[in-house]
Amino acid sequence: MTLSIDQYRNYIIEKRKFTQNPSDYRMEISGGPDGTFICYPDSFLLPGRNFINTPFSYAGAEFTFPLRKEYNELSVNFIVYQDWKERIYFEKWSDSILPSKDKSESPPPAVYDSIPAYFSDKEFLRNIKIQFKERSSTGLSKKSLTYNFTFCYPLLITPTNFSSDNSGYTVFTVNFAILDYYISEINYQNNESVTSNINDNL
């Protein structure tokens, strides 16, 4: 059966089970003094990625040669609950980043053999996991994909607006600096592609 792109999209939207659930996820932060911190953000933006390039060519058309990879920040919006648990966690984490006045820390060496080796002894750096769940007709969703962010810290906590005109809930945003990330646990229906599962159901 041959479908047009509009028919294909309508089928996916109608069935729903083939698209990633945009609100079924959770976040884990590990490496802190209090153990693993689990939370459920209101929303977040996964970082983009690109390469820093330089022009290169022996002859003919110019080629841009990749020098290093670059990530955007991980931006996460958290709900302010009455116990202020998330806000307090990130405030304390931020306070731990710069040493107090009675402590001194030598600057990093100009050249490292291994950047992760230098960062590994910095207590304020932690790892973040964002786990997505796949849709399930039984209501029991399971992990389908996990983003693993390594050597992270809160680069920015945005101002938080409270107002008598606000009839919903208050959120605040944390932007995280990350050294690297990788993807794991892609368990979609015995590793079959979404396209093959759609075609089997047509």
Sequence and secondary structure as in RCSB ss.txt:
>XXXX:A:sequence
MTLSIDQYRNYIIEKRKFTQNPSDYRMEISGGPDGTFICYPDSFLLPGRNFINTPFSYAGAEFTFPLRKEYNELS
VNFIVYQDWKERIYFEKWSDSILPSKDKSESPPPAVYDSIPAYFSDKEFLRNIKIQFKERSSTGLSKKSLTYNFT
FCYPLLITPTNFSSDNSGYTVFTVNFAILDYYISEINYQNNESVTSNINDNL
>XXXX:A:secstr
    HHHHHHHHHHH TTS  TT EEEEEEEETTEEEEE  SEEE   EEEEEEEE SSSS EEEEEEEEE  EE
EEEE  TT HHHHHHHHHHHTTS  TT       SS S HHHHHTT TT EEEEEEEE   TTS   EEEEEEEE
EEEEEEE      TT  S  EEEEEEE SEEEEE   GGGG  HHHHHHHH 
